[in-house]
Amino acid sequence: MSDKFTHGYALLIGVGESAYRDLSLPVTVKDTQAIYAALIDSELCAYPDDKEHIRVLNNQEATKAAILDGLNWLKGKAESDPNATVFVYYSGHGWVDKKTKLYYLLQHDIKPTKMASSALAAETFTDALRQIQAERLLVVVDSCHAAGMATSKEADLELEEEFDDFIRIAPSKGLIEELKQGKGRVVFTSSEGEQKSLWIKDNSIYTYHFLEALQGAGNKPGDTEVRLSNLMDHLTTSVPESARKLDQEQTPQFDMTGGNFVIAKLRGGKGLPDKGWDEVKPQATQKINKIAETINQYGKFITNINEASNFHIGDVYNK
């Protein structure tokens, strides 16, 4: 029987449906659902499949208050478990105010006419992260999404004109420095500058390759754990390669000064076989493609609605 990654705690945020419809990004929900399914799979990352270890905020659940409550929940987990490994994943719009240069994450309950006051300010997000006293904390921000993920190119241009005081942009180096303040903090972002977070099929390019890395794409034969360096090694090459196939550029950014800690079990602790990633890649790809079809969202938690052949996504949790 596979060992559990018992000290792992995660808050996964996929804004998805916005209260202001034109800002909706459905693919971000699929991203967080996919990562959730990988985390709780006993044959993959092996996080405990319960509300005490993972919270997922999608669509109407991804409000400013709920996000801050989720970060406070992680604070409590870190206080009660000195060996905690904390993982925060945000997928949604990230905009900067042209005048003030302040950065905002656009959660579900955004008010277009009061953007700056209603959005989740990076300063507020950062302050909440600083309260989490875990010695191993990974923050992933997949934020510079093109509105074209959810709408047409014409609608994308209309959105830019409507919010011409803001620029869709990835977190700056200065903001990343703020996010990683404290011991054991590591920050990953999906792109740099005004590059867009691109998507293919059911997931963003970044999340798709992140899922590959969680299954060993950046590891060597015999490895039994996924470390941050394994994630970084795979994302560094795979994301730009996929972007180039779309005649685009997307360059993930990493800050590893917080340490190279373990973020998950590798294949439930079994690790990669002798032939390495090439041997398990077909199976891993199949799992990624099945995830979005087999899970559904209920409040802060996700449950399975079907059982895919040879693919575990966890037990049903009833609210």
WOKA-V415854 format. One record per run of one state. SS is the DSSP state (h for helix, s for strand, l for the rest). FROM is the first residue (numbers start at 1). TO is the last residue. If there is no record, write none. Layout:
BEGIN
SS	FROM	TO
SS	FROM	TO
END
This chain:
BEGIN
l	1	7
s	8	14
l	15	15
s	16	16
l	17	20
h	21	23
l	24	24
s	25	25
h	26	40
l	41	53
s	54	58
h	59	61
l	62	63
h	64	80
l	81	84
s	85	91
l	92	93
s	94	97
l	98	102
s	103	105
l	106	111
h	112	118
l	119	119
s	120	121
h	122	130
l	131	135
s	136	142
l	143	144
s	145	145
l	146	146
h	147	149
l	150	152
h	153	162
l	163	165
s	166	168
l	169	172
h	173	179
l	180	184
s	185	189
l	190	196
s	197	197
l	198	198
s	199	200
l	201	202
s	203	204
h	205	214
l	215	224
s	225	227
h	228	245
l	246	252
s	253	255
l	256	261
s	262	265
l	266	266
h	267	269
l	270	276
h	277	294
s	295	298
l	299	300
s	301	304
l	305	307
s	308	308
l	309	310
s	311	311
l	312	319
END
